[in-house]
């Protein structure tokens, strides 16, 4: 059904387990369409948030609506409008792919004829037709996860929640699942993705929410979060350890900022506002001093760097939110 406003809208969610605050006033707004990635270290509150939003857990405080339905007042409506794919495959390995999907459809009270038609449609959609009548126990990891995705879409829900969907998969299988998720988003499904794979979030997410200590500490597109860390950076890799101290001084003067230093890798990295101008200044300073670096390059910050900076346990507890 069409949803006016955000597909997911949560405010002030709190949940305690004894003395531990799993959610500590979490706010989350996810617009309709596309993929929203939910990132955070272990124990940050991601899984608890997902369990609240999918009606598997009641919060101690706060409110949330998903696909226009209140998770506390109308959990049955929420369940009818979402699909959920967890970390572990929920399909039966003895049954075939087709039998699994027909079973899920019947559990959703679809008549037999509609259940079979829906299973056939999903098998085709997820490129599983050739393996449709084989036992799932013979499927590869990527095929099982695609079947899991298909099972989560039996009712063609407007919202699909994926909780660590590629955990344990090899790179080829992970790429297959990524392709399937991209296809779902392109077809109009709103996907909420929790993952610890930073590359996965960078590849799939249109927007990101970084969760730590039970609340959202940063929000924006991948590019916005990278820019907030300092925009472009100039990296210098030196050839000799003896050049390190002098290069740090030269690069700092050339760009007007103190470089981050990795002594073990003989690497300097410094944020710069104007990439071309800064690169030229660094090269000129090093050349004038007679230093011949092994490599000099301009790059954007990686999502890994953003994530590590935001979730550093010794970071000051300040407002680090980037608004998308």
Residue pairs with C-beta under 8 A, 6 or more apart in sequence:
1 67
1 68
1 81
1 158
3 32
3 67
3 68
3 158
4 68
6 29
6 30
6 31
6 32
7 30
7 31
7 32
7 33
7 66
7 67
7 158
7 159
7 190
8 28
8 29
8 30
8 36
8 53
8 64
8 65
8 66
8 67
8 159
8 190
8 192
9 28
9 29
9 30
9 64
9 65
10 26
10 27
10 28
10 29
10 49
10 52
10 53
10 62
10 63
10 64
10 65
11 27
11 62
11 63
11 64
12 25
12 26
12 27
12 61
12 62
12 63
13 23
13 25
13 26
13 27
13 28
13 49
13 52
13 59
13 61
13 62
13 63
13 64
14 21
14 23
14 24
14 25
14 26
14 59
14 60
14 61
14 62
14 214
15 21
15 22
15 23
15 48
15 52
15 57
15 59
15 60
15 214
16 22
16 60
21 213
21 214
22 45
22 48
22 214
23 45
23 48
23 49
23 52
23 59
23 62
23 214
23 215
24 45
24 213
24 214
24 215
25 62
25 214
25 215
26 45
26 49
26 62
26 211
26 214
26 215
26 216
27 215
27 216
28 38
28 49
28 53
28 64
28 209
28 216
30 36
30 190
30 192
30 207
31 190
31 207
32 158
32 190
33 185
33 188
33 189
33 190
34 185
34 190
34 191
34 206
34 207
35 181
35 185
35 191
35 193
35 204
35 205
35 206
35 207
36 190
36 191
36 192
36 193
36 205
36 206
36 207
36 208
36 209
37 193
37 194
37 195
37 200
37 201
37 204
37 205
37 207
37 208
37 209
38 46
38 49
38 50
38 192
38 193
38 194
38 195
38 208
38 209
38 211
39 46
39 194
39 195
39 196
39 198
39 201
39 208
39 209
39 210
39 211
39 307
40 46
40 210
40 211
40 212
40 311
41 196
41 212
41 311
42 196
44 211
44 212
44 213
44 214
44 311
45 211
45 212
45 213
45 214
45 215
46 194
46 211
47 163
47 194
48 57
48 214
49 211
50 161
50 163
50 192
50 194
51 57
52 58
52 59
52 64
52 71
53 64
53 66
53 71
53 161
53 192
54 66
54 78
54 79
54 82
54 84
54 161
55 71
55 75
55 78
55 79
58 72
59 72
63 70
63 72
64 70
64 71
64 72
65 71
66 78
66 81
66 82
66 159
67 78
67 81
67 82
67 157
67 158
67 159
68 81
69 77
69 78
69 81
70 78
71 78
80 155
80 157
81 157
81 158
81 159
82 157
82 158
82 159
82 160
82 161
83 152
83 153
83 154
83 155
83 157
83 159
83 160
83 161
84 152
84 160
84 161
84 163
85 145
85 148
85 149
85 151
85 152
85 160
85 161
85 162
85 163
85 165
86 163
86 164
87 163
87 164
87 165
87 167
89 144
89 145
89 147
89 148
90 148
90 151
91 97
91 100
91 136
91 144
91 147
91 148
91 151
92 99
92 100
92 103
92 136
93 135
93 136
93 137
94 135
94 136
94 137
95 103
95 135
95 136
96 132
96 133
96 134
96 135
96 136
97 123
97 128
97 131
97 132
97 133
97 134
97 136
97 139
97 143
97 147
98 119
98 120
98 123
98 132
98 133
100 136
100 147
100 151
101 115
101 118
101 119
101 122
101 123
101 147
101 150
101 151
101 154
102 112
102 115
102 116
102 119
104 151
104 154
105 114
105 115
105 116
105 118
105 119
105 154
106 112
106 115
108 154
108 155
110 118
110 154
118 154
122 128
122 150
122 153
122 154
123 129
123 132
123 150
125 150
125 183
126 146
126 147
126 149
126 150
126 180
127 146
128 143
128 146
128 147
128 150
131 138
131 139
131 143
136 144
136 147
139 147
140 173
141 168
141 169
141 170
141 173
142 169
142 170
142 172
142 173
142 174
142 176
142 177
143 176
145 165
145 166
145 169
145 173
145 176
145 177
146 176
146 177
146 180
148 165
149 160
149 162
149 165
149 177
149 180
149 181
149 184
152 160
153 160
153 184
153 189
157 189
158 188
158 189
158 190
159 189
159 190
159 191
159 192
160 184
160 189
160 190
160 191
160 192
161 191
161 192
162 181
162 191
162 192
162 193
162 194
163 194
164 194
164 195
164 196
165 177
165 181
165 193
165 195
166 173
166 174
166 177
166 178
166 195
166 197
166 200
169 177
174 197
174 200
178 200
178 203
178 204
181 191
181 193
181 204
182 204
184 191
185 191
185 204
185 206
191 204
193 200
193 201
193 204
193 205
195 201
198 302
198 303
198 304
198 307
199 303
201 208
201 222
201 303
202 222
202 303
205 222
206 221
207 219
207 220
207 221
207 324
208 218
208 219
208 220
208 221
208 222
208 225
209 216
209 218
209 219
210 216
210 217
210 218
210 219
210 225
210 306
210 307
210 310
210 311
211 217
212 310
212 311
216 321
217 310
217 311
217 320
217 321
218 225
218 228
218 306
218 310
218 320
218 321
218 322
219 321
219 322
219 323
219 324
220 228
220 322
220 323
220 324
221 324
222 303
224 322
224 324
225 303
225 306
225 310
225 322
226 300
226 301
226 302
226 303
226 305
226 306
228 306
228 322
229 271
229 301
229 305
229 306
229 309
230 271
230 301
231 271
231 272
231 273
231 300
231 301
232 271
232 272
232 273
232 275
232 278
232 298
232 299
232 300
233 269
233 270
233 271
233 272
233 298
233 299
233 300
233 301
234 251
234 255
234 269
234 270
234 272
234 275
234 278
234 279
234 282
234 296
234 297
234 298
235 267
235 268
235 269
235 295
235 296
235 297
235 298
235 299
236 247
236 251
236 259
236 267
236 268
236 269
236 282
236 286
236 293
236 295
236 296
237 265
237 266
237 267
237 293
237 294
237 295
237 296
238 244
238 247
238 266
238 267
238 268
238 291
238 293
238 294
239 266
239 292
239 293
239 294
240 266
241 263
241 266
243 266
243 291
243 293
244 261
244 263
244 266
246 289
246 291
247 268
247 286
247 291
247 293
248 258
248 259
248 261
248 268
250 282
250 285
250 286
250 289
250 291
251 259
251 268
251 270
251 282
251 285
251 286
252 258
252 259
252 270
253 285
254 278
254 281
254 282
254 284
254 285
255 270
255 272
255 278
255 281
255 282
257 270
257 271
257 272
258 270
259 268
259 269
259 270
260 268
260 269
260 270
261 267
261 268
262 268
262 269
266 294
272 278
272 279
272 298
275 298
278 298
279 296
279 298
282 296
283 296
286 292
286 293
286 296
309 315
310 320
